[in-house]
Amino acid sequence: MATVLVAEDDSDIRDLIVFKLEQTGHTVIAVGDGSAALRLARERTPDIVLLDVMMPGMSGIDVCRELRQHAETAGLPIVLLTARAQESDVAKGLTAGADDYIVKPFSPRVLADRVHSVLARARA
C-alpha cells in the first residue's frame, strides 16, 4: 500500500496508530518528535505524513510548514493529529498546509479511512 511517516510523542497513541495502519497494509515509520519527522520525510520521502500538533521542540505545525517550503516535500500529503478542536486551531493547521485534521481521541478505523482518503486524493 503506502509508506506512512507518523510523528507522535505519546508512545501509546503512536503504537495504536502503527498497529492500525500496519493492519491495513501500510508500511509505517514512527518517530516521537518533529525534528526526527522532518529529517525522515526528507530522507525517505514517505507517501503520507501524520503529525501530532503538540510535540516537544518542533511542533507538527512547524514541520508541516517546513515540508511545504521545499520542492522535494511540498507535495507530500499531510494529516495533523491533535486534541485541539476549536475552529481557530483547525484553521491554523489547514493554513499551514495540512490536507486533513483529525481530532483526538479518534477511532483507529476512522484514522485508517482518512489516511486512505487523503492518499486517494493525492494520487488522483
C-alpha positions as YAML, in Angstrom:
chain: A
units: angstrom
residues:
- id: 1
  name: MET
  ca: [0.00, 0.00, 0.00]
- id: 2
  name: ALA
  ca: [1.75, 3.17, 1.23]
- id: 3
  name: THR
  ca: [4.64, 4.25, 3.42]
- id: 4
  name: VAL
  ca: [3.32, 6.36, 6.29]
- id: 5
  name: LEU
  ca: [5.53, 8.55, 8.47]
- id: 6
  name: VAL
  ca: [3.98, 9.05, 11.91]
- id: 7
  name: ALA
  ca: [5.26, 11.64, 14.39]
- id: 8
  name: GLU
  ca: [3.56, 11.32, 17.78]
- id: 9
  name: ASP
  ca: [5.21, 11.95, 21.14]
- id: 10
  name: ASP
  ca: [2.74, 9.84, 23.14]
- id: 11
  name: SER
  ca: [4.02, 6.27, 22.79]
- id: 12
  name: ASP
  ca: [0.61, 4.68, 23.48]
- id: 13
  name: ILE
  ca: [-1.07, 6.68, 20.72]
- id: 14
  name: ARG
  ca: [1.89, 6.13, 18.40]
- id: 15
  name: ASP
  ca: [1.72, 2.36, 18.97]
- id: 16
  name: LEU
  ca: [-2.03, 2.35, 18.30]
- id: 17
  name: ILE
  ca: [-1.58, 4.26, 15.04]
- id: 18
  name: VAL
  ca: [1.25, 1.98, 13.91]
- id: 19
  name: PHE
  ca: [-0.78, -1.14, 14.74]
- id: 20
  name: LYS
  ca: [-3.86, 0.03, 12.85]
- id: 21
  name: LEU
  ca: [-2.02, 1.27, 9.78]
- id: 22
  name: GLU
  ca: [0.13, -1.86, 9.54]
- id: 23
  name: GLN
  ca: [-3.04, -3.94, 9.95]
- id: 24
  name: THR
  ca: [-4.45, -2.20, 6.86]
- id: 25
  name: GLY
  ca: [-1.31, -2.99, 4.84]
- id: 26
  name: HIS
  ca: [0.78, 0.15, 5.17]
- id: 27
  name: THR
  ca: [4.47, 0.34, 6.00]
- id: 28
  name: VAL
  ca: [4.90, 2.69, 8.96]
- id: 29
  name: ILE
  ca: [7.89, 4.73, 10.07]
- id: 30
  name: ALA
  ca: [7.21, 6.04, 13.58]
- id: 31
  name: VAL
  ca: [9.07, 8.76, 15.46]
- id: 32
  name: GLY
  ca: [8.48, 10.66, 18.68]
- id: 33
  name: ASP
  ca: [9.28, 14.24, 17.70]
- id: 34
  name: GLY
  ca: [9.01, 16.79, 14.94]
- id: 35
  name: SER
  ca: [12.71, 17.13, 14.19]
- id: 36
  name: ALA
  ca: [13.03, 13.41, 13.50]
- id: 37
  name: ALA
  ca: [9.90, 13.55, 11.34]
- id: 38
  name: LEU
  ca: [11.31, 16.40, 9.26]
- id: 39
  name: ARG
  ca: [14.63, 14.61, 8.78]
- id: 40
  name: LEU
  ca: [13.00, 11.30, 7.79]
- id: 41
  name: ALA
  ca: [10.49, 12.97, 5.47]
- id: 42
  name: ARG
  ca: [13.41, 14.43, 3.56]
- id: 43
  name: GLU
  ca: [15.49, 11.23, 3.61]
- id: 44
  name: ARG
  ca: [12.82, 8.61, 2.92]
- id: 45
  name: THR
  ca: [10.04, 10.55, 1.12]
- id: 46
  name: PRO
  ca: [7.02, 8.71, 2.53]
- id: 47
  name: ASP
  ca: [3.67, 8.63, 0.73]
- id: 48
  name: ILE
  ca: [1.92, 10.46, 3.58]
- id: 49
  name: VAL
  ca: [2.87, 12.12, 6.88]
- id: 50
  name: LEU
  ca: [0.81, 12.11, 10.10]
- id: 51
  name: LEU
  ca: [1.91, 14.78, 12.58]
- id: 52
  name: ASP
  ca: [0.87, 15.36, 16.16]
- id: 53
  name: VAL
  ca: [0.41, 19.11, 16.52]
- id: 54
  name: MET
  ca: [1.72, 19.41, 20.08]
- id: 55
  name: MET
  ca: [5.15, 17.80, 20.36]
- id: 56
  name: PRO
  ca: [8.14, 19.00, 22.36]
- id: 57
  name: GLY
  ca: [10.62, 21.01, 20.35]
- id: 58
  name: MET
  ca: [9.31, 21.27, 16.82]
- id: 59
  name: SER
  ca: [5.51, 21.14, 16.61]
- id: 60
  name: GLY
  ca: [3.55, 19.38, 13.90]
- id: 61
  name: ILE
  ca: [2.51, 22.79, 12.54]
- id: 62
  name: ASP
  ca: [6.19, 23.78, 12.25]
- id: 63
  name: VAL
  ca: [7.05, 20.51, 10.48]
- id: 64
  name: CYS
  ca: [4.11, 20.95, 8.12]
- id: 65
  name: ARG
  ca: [5.20, 24.48, 7.20]
- id: 66
  name: GLU
  ca: [8.80, 23.38, 6.69]
- id: 67
  name: LEU
  ca: [7.78, 20.47, 4.45]
- id: 68
  name: ARG
  ca: [5.63, 22.76, 2.33]
- id: 69
  name: GLN
  ca: [8.52, 25.19, 1.78]
- id: 70
  name: HIS
  ca: [10.81, 22.72, 0.00]
- id: 71
  name: ALA
  ca: [10.18, 21.42, -3.51]
- id: 72
  name: GLU
  ca: [11.05, 17.80, -2.72]
- id: 73
  name: THR
  ca: [8.46, 17.59, 0.09]
- id: 74
  name: ALA
  ca: [5.95, 20.30, -0.89]
- id: 75
  name: GLY
  ca: [3.50, 17.81, -2.37]
- id: 76
  name: LEU
  ca: [3.51, 15.28, 0.46]
- id: 77
  name: PRO
  ca: [0.04, 14.62, 1.85]
- id: 78
  name: ILE
  ca: [-0.01, 15.73, 5.50]
- id: 79
  name: VAL
  ca: [-2.55, 14.92, 8.20]
- id: 80
  name: LEU
  ca: [-2.42, 16.71, 11.55]
- id: 81
  name: LEU
  ca: [-3.48, 14.91, 14.75]
- id: 82
  name: THR
  ca: [-4.39, 16.95, 17.81]
- id: 83
  name: ALA
  ca: [-6.54, 17.34, 20.86]
- id: 84
  name: ARG
  ca: [-7.19, 20.95, 19.84]
- id: 85
  name: ALA
  ca: [-10.61, 21.07, 18.23]
- id: 86
  name: GLN
  ca: [-11.53, 24.74, 18.15]
- id: 87
  name: GLU
  ca: [-12.25, 26.29, 14.78]
- id: 88
  name: SER
  ca: [-9.20, 28.55, 15.04]
- id: 89
  name: ASP
  ca: [-6.94, 25.55, 15.69]
- id: 90
  name: VAL
  ca: [-8.28, 23.71, 12.64]
- id: 91
  name: ALA
  ca: [-7.87, 26.86, 10.52]
- id: 92
  name: LYS
  ca: [-4.27, 27.26, 11.71]
- id: 93
  name: GLY
  ca: [-3.45, 23.68, 10.75]
- id: 94
  name: LEU
  ca: [-5.04, 23.91, 7.32]
- id: 95
  name: THR
  ca: [-3.42, 27.29, 6.68]
- id: 96
  name: ALA
  ca: [-0.04, 25.72, 7.49]
- id: 97
  name: GLY
  ca: [-0.66, 23.35, 4.58]
- id: 98
  name: ALA
  ca: [-2.25, 20.24, 6.11]
- id: 99
  name: ASP
  ca: [-4.51, 18.17, 3.87]
- id: 100
  name: ASP
  ca: [-6.61, 16.93, 6.78]
- id: 101
  name: TYR
  ca: [-7.02, 17.49, 10.51]
- id: 102
  name: ILE
  ca: [-8.03, 14.71, 12.90]
- id: 103
  name: VAL
  ca: [-9.08, 15.48, 16.46]
- id: 104
  name: LYS
  ca: [-8.10, 13.22, 19.36]
- id: 105
  name: PRO
  ca: [-9.48, 10.99, 20.64]
- id: 106
  name: PHE
  ca: [-10.14, 9.32, 17.30]
- id: 107
  name: SER
  ca: [-11.34, 5.94, 16.15]
- id: 108
  name: PRO
  ca: [-8.46, 3.89, 14.72]
- id: 109
  name: ARG
  ca: [-10.76, 2.78, 11.90]
- id: 110
  name: VAL
  ca: [-11.69, 6.36, 11.05]
- id: 111
  name: LEU
  ca: [-7.99, 7.29, 11.10]
- id: 112
  name: ALA
  ca: [-7.21, 4.50, 8.63]
- id: 113
  name: ASP
  ca: [-10.12, 5.59, 6.42]
- id: 114
  name: ARG
  ca: [-8.98, 9.21, 6.44]
- id: 115
  name: VAL
  ca: [-5.42, 8.18, 5.55]
- id: 116
  name: HIS
  ca: [-6.83, 6.16, 2.66]
- id: 117
  name: SER
  ca: [-8.94, 9.13, 1.50]
- id: 118
  name: VAL
  ca: [-6.07, 11.63, 1.63]
- id: 119
  name: LEU
  ca: [-3.84, 9.20, -0.28]
- id: 120
  name: ALA
  ca: [-6.55, 8.66, -2.92]
- id: 121
  name: ARG
  ca: [-6.96, 12.42, -3.42]
- id: 122
  name: ALA
  ca: [-3.20, 12.88, -3.67]
- id: 123
  name: ARG
  ca: [-2.89, 10.17, -6.31]
- id: 124
  name: ALA
  ca: [-5.81, 11.47, -8.40]
...
